Amino acid sequence: MSTSRYRAFVAVAHHGSLSAGARALGLSQPTVSTQIAALEQQSRVELFHRRGYRMSLTQAGTRLLPLAQKLLSLESEAAFFLRDAGELNQGELQIGAVGPFHVIEMVAAYRARHPGMKLSIRMGNSQQVLQDLENYSTDVAVLAGLHDKPGLLAREYACHPIILFAHVDHPFARRASVALQELHGQPLILREQGSTTRSALEAVLAAAHVQPVTTLEIGSREAIREAVARGLGLGVVCEAEFVPDPRFRPVRIAGDPASTTTYVYCMRERGDSLLVRSFMDALQERVGDPRI
């Protein structure tokens, strides 16, 4: 049986509809629908409950999903091995990431060990990056924050404090650090809900009963920088992501109460695969941490 049917099954299972699954695979909806129907007809088992455009797994589909994922993983590993005879002199490693920070240094470390390998990076938000990984569109994923899912294996890479940055005319700009309590009543410019940096800072603010004024939410790092530069409020950023600019100054929160942690993810069943392991080994060599 063609593994394309299993690939279509996994995509629809993760995305919840034929159209979304087809987009994830870069195929037409009729093609994915035909593959799902053929899989069900050949096995004589209903794999999805169909409610309008939405599709949810039946009991049989739920049991098949981890098996199908493992099959696709083995197919990918076999293809990789046959292309390169297991020597990592050629082939492609696909990486998903939410931003360029850390992932570029990871690529540099990997390229130094395996110069013949081709690497590609797919950028997206956290949800999309995780979906690409679960759909086997990528081999590893780099995200801030721990996403606790049974099918995923996470390895900590780096931890950085969350800092503020203020317009040069803001009183905070003349100080190296401010106490957390001093943020009470201060206007903050934050990322959209779901941002790892925002969630981490809001958690420590709530625990300390500090209430800043959140009057502006922006879904772009670049737009936040421009808002701060125009004096609209204080920006919040992971220290590793701060980019110096003469229009504002970085300001530490005393004691570094909030931080974000970058993790490297892979599918659990691929944790020991040659391709994924080669990436983890390169990172371990770079940071000298056996946890990678």
N, C-alpha and C positions, 0 to 999 in steps of 0.2 A: 504494500500500500504506500502511496506517495506521502512523503512527510509534509508536503504542502497542505494537505488536509488537516494535519495536526497543527501546523502553524496557523492556519485560519481559525481552527478551534480555540487555540490558546489566545489569539488576539481578540476574538469576540468575547471570550470568557472574561478577559481583563477589562475590556472597554464597555461591555454591556449592550452593544448593538452591532448590527452588520455594518452600518455606515462608518462608525468610529473604528471598528476593527479593520475595515478596508483601508481607511486613511492611514492607519498606523503601519500597514503592510505595503502601502503604495500600490494597491490593487483596486479594481473596480468592485463595487458592491455586488453585482451579479456574479462575478467570479468567486468571491468569498462565500456567497449564498450557495452556489453550486457545490463548492468544496465541503461545506457543512452538511448539505443535504446528502451528498454521496457518502460521507462518513457515517451518517445516521442510517442510511439505507443499507449499506454494506454490513453494518454491525447489528441492524435491526433493534437499535436502542435509541430512545429519545434523549438527546444530550442537553437541550435547552427548553425552558418554558418561554413561550413567546407571548408577550403582552404588548400589542401595538408594535412600536419600534424597539421596545426594550426586550432584551433577552437575558434570562438568568439561568444558571446551571440547575439541571435536575440532580437527583441523588447520584445517578450514574455519571453525569457530567462532572460532578464534584470529585468523584473517585478517579475519573480518567485524567483530570487536569494535572496532578503531579506526575503521572506516568508520561503524559504527552510532553511536559516540560523536560523531563529527564531524557526522553527520546530526542528532542531537538538539541539538547545539550550534547548528547553523544554524537549526533550527526555533525554538529559544529566542530567538535574535537577531532572526529575522524577526518573531516575535510582538511582541517588545519594540519594534522599529522601527515596526511598523504601529500599535501602541497610541499611540505618542508622536511619530511622524514624526521620530524621531532627535533631539529637542530636550531630552530628560531633564527634562521638566516634569511627567511622571506616570509611573507604572509602579512596579515593586517590585524591590528588591535584597535577596537572601536571603544571610545571612552565617552561617557555622558557626564556633563558637568553643568552646574548652575551659574558658573562664572569662571573667568580666567585665573583667578587667584588660586594658587597651589597647583592647579592642573597643569600649567605650563612648566613649572619646575619638575613635576612628576614626569612629564613627557621628556624633558631634557635628561633626567636620570635614566629613564628607560632607553632612550636613544643611545646613550653612552654605552650601555651594555649590549644592545641589539641594534646596531646601525642599519642592518638590512631590512628591518621590519617597517612596514608602513603603518602610520598612526593617523586616526581621524578623531575629531572631537565634535560631539553634538551638544550644543547649548540649549538650555530650556529651563523652565521653572522646576521646582522639586518634584511636582506631580508627574510632569512629562518625562523627566530624567529617570524616575523610578519605573514608569510604564515602559520606556524603551528597554530598560534592563530586564524587566519581567517578560517582555515580548522577544527577548534575544536579539533586539536591534543593536544593542551594545554589549560589550563583554564585562566592563567595570563601570562604576559610577562614582563621582566625587560630589559629596553633598555636605552641607553644614547641618549638624544635628543628627540625633539618633532616631532612625525610623525602625520601630520594632515590628518586624513582619517575620513570620515563621520561615518563609522561603528565602530570606535574605541573610547573608553573612556580612557583618560590618567589622572593619578594622580601623581603629583610631589612628589618625595621621598627625594632627596638630591642634593645639588649643590656644586661643587668643582672647585677650580681654576686649570688652566692648568699650569704646571711648566716645567722647563727644567731639564735635568740631563747631567752632563759633566764628561769626564774622569778626574781622579784626577790630571793629568798634564796639563789640559786645564786651561788657565787664569781665566775663569769664576768659576772654582771649588773652588777658594779661596774667593769667594764672596757669600753673602747671597742672593743677588738679582742683577739683571741687568735691565737697561731700555729697553723698547721695541725697541727703535731706535738702540741700540747696536747689535741687531740681523741682521742689514743690512750687507750683504756680508758673514755672518756666515754660514758654512755648517750645514744643518739640516737633520736629518734622520727621515723620516716620514712614517706613515702607508700608505696603498694604498688609492687611491681616493675613497671617500665615507665614510672614517673614520670620526666619529663625532668630535673627538679631533682635527684632522687635519683641518677639515672645520672651526671649531671655531677659531683656531689660524690664519689660512690664512685670515679669514675675518677681524680680527683686524690689521694684518700686512698690508693688502691692504688699509684699511682705513687710516693708518698712513704713507702710501707710503714707507714702509720698505720692502726691497727685499733681503731675505736670499738666500743662494745658496742651492738648493735642488738637490743633486747629487745622492741620494740613496733613493729608496722607498722599504719598506719591509712589507710584509703582516702578520708578526708575532711579537708579543710583545717580545718574548724571543730572536728572531733574532736581533731586534733593540737593546736590552740590550747588546748583544755580540758585535754588531758593535760599540756602544759607548765605550764599554770596550777596544776595540782595537784602539780607537782614531780616528774613521772615521768621527765623527761629533757630534753634540748635539742631544740628544734625547728629545722627547716631550711626556708628559704623563699627564693624570689627576692625581691630587695630591693623590686621594684615591687609585690609582693603582700603585703608586711608591713603589718599593720593595728595601729596603736598600741593598747596595752591597759595599764592600771596594774598588772596582775598580772605582767607580764614586761617584759624589756628587750631591744632589738636588740643584737646583738654581731657585729661584722665579723670576718671571717677575714683576717688580715694579708696584704696583697698581692693580695687578691681573686683567689685561684687558680682558683676555679670560677665559672662564669656560665651563664646561659641566654639564648638569643636568640629573639626572637619573629619569626615569618615570616608573611607573607600569601601564601596559595596560590590558584591558579586552575588550571583545566585548560589544558594547554599550547595546545590549539587555540583556546582562547577568550582568549588573551593580548591580542589586538588588537581584541577585540569592544568595541563602544561602551559597554556596561554595565560590564564589568569594568574597562576603561580609565578610565572616569569615577571609579571607586573608587580606583584606583591614583594617579590624578592628584590627588585630594583629599588622599591621604596624603603624596604628594610635596610638595605645597604646605605641609602642616602641618610636616613635619620638615625641609624644604629639602634633601632628599637625592635626587640623580638616579637612585640605584639602585632607588628605589621604582617 
